[in-house]
Each structure stands twice: as C-alpha cells, then as structure tokens.
Amino acid sequence: MHVLIAEDDEQTAAFIADGLIARDHQVDRVGDGREALARLQRGEYDIAVLDRMLPHLEGLEVLRRARAVGVDTPILILTALGQIADRVDGLEAGADDYLIKPFALTELLARLSAILRRRSGDGAAVKLVAGPLTMDLIHRELRFGDKVIALQPREMRLLEELMRDAGRIVTRTMLLERVWNFHFDPQTNIVETHMSRLRSKLTAGGVIEVIETVRGAGYRLRIMDRNDP
C-alpha cells in the first residue's frame, strides 16, 4: 500500500517509515500540515498517518479541510493528546482511527490493516485486480487464478505499479521514483534487471507475455481477459 506519513518529529517519522518499508509498502513523508493537505488532495494514497501537532497547519485542521473538499483517503490520527475529548474531536473531524503516543509499531500496523479492511467496501484499495492477476496489498501476495506466485519485494512493487496503471504506459522514470524513491537517473540497469526477473517468475507461474516493453517510452501491463492463458 502507498502510505503518507505526516509527522514533524524526525525520529518518529523514520520509525514508522522503516517499519512500513520493511514490509514492502511505499512511503512518502512530510513534516508540516500545509504539505500534508496538498499531498492528500492529490488522492494518490491508500492510507495516511497524520500527527495532530503539525507546524503551519494543525493536524485536525488538515483533516477537516481534506474531508471538506472530498478527500476520502483513510486517515489515522497519531498524537500525544489522549483524553477522551481529544479522541472524540479527531473522530468527529473525520479520522478513521486515533492512536496515542507512545505506541508500538505492531499496533500501528495492525490498526492500518484494520482500517483498510473496514474501508474495503467503500473505495480503499486493499487488492489490485488485472484480469486473472490479483495482488493482496496488505499481505503482499500475488495470485494468478488460484496459484500463488512468489515474488521478491522489489518485483512485487514493480508489478504493483504496472497493475495500478494497467493498460497504460509506465515510464522508467516513474518506476525509479515510485519503487526506489530515486528522483534522479542513477544510470544503471536496475529497472531492466528487476523487470527481467519479474517477467521470468510470471512466465514460470503461467502468466505469459503480460508485460510489454514500449520502445522509447516504458512498460505496459497488458489487460488480460480472465480466460487468457
């Protein structure tokens, strides 16, 4: 899943981000409320962790403004304010959950998963489907029909980006930014190497020629019929 962390404490933000990245989730971090609101309005996140005491724009105000303009991204409020009234304020502002600092990473991850399960019926993506391919974003599992295809984390992330844009071209630059968080070209064949491994594993699992190379542009996941071989 693609997670936004809005937290101005560098140590806390790194703690959360490291835990999510270790579980092969994509993470973006911001440290102030105005940037958090701008990111949420893009609508590109599966879920967000929002600190209440943010500089420039307080967390609950970020939440209120986001909901007021139609942002429906699931949001967990993270704060040191633990009184019942504080929690009620957060939930009434539109939060999906409220976690008190200090917290255990395992509880945070469990709460994020629970939010996505609850919201799965009204728009939060917990699975990606492209023809007979199904990717579980929480458990990081790929299935081709009833068969599980084992992928390494980077291979899974590559395929996730292709599945999110199934039928459309995904450029090499986009993959470098989204999968490796490189905002520059490292002048290596890192994308090509991982793409080759991904294709080999898909082929071994029975998924034939599903990733197309578009010369001079990038890659595209062919939209398969469920009856395709």
Buried (B, 14 or more C-beta within 10 A) or exposed (E): BBBBBBBBEEEBBEBBBEBBBEEBBBBBBBBBBEBBBEBBBEEEBBBBBBBBBBEBBBBBBBBBBBBEEEBBBBBBBBBEBEEEEBBEBBEEBBBBBBBBBEBEEEEBBEBBBBBBEEBEEEEBBBBBEBBBBBBEBBEBBBBBEEEEBEBEBBBBBBBBBBBBBBEEBBEBBBBBBBBBEBEEEEEEEBBEEBBEBBBEBBEEBEBEEBBEEEEEEBBBBBEBEEEEE
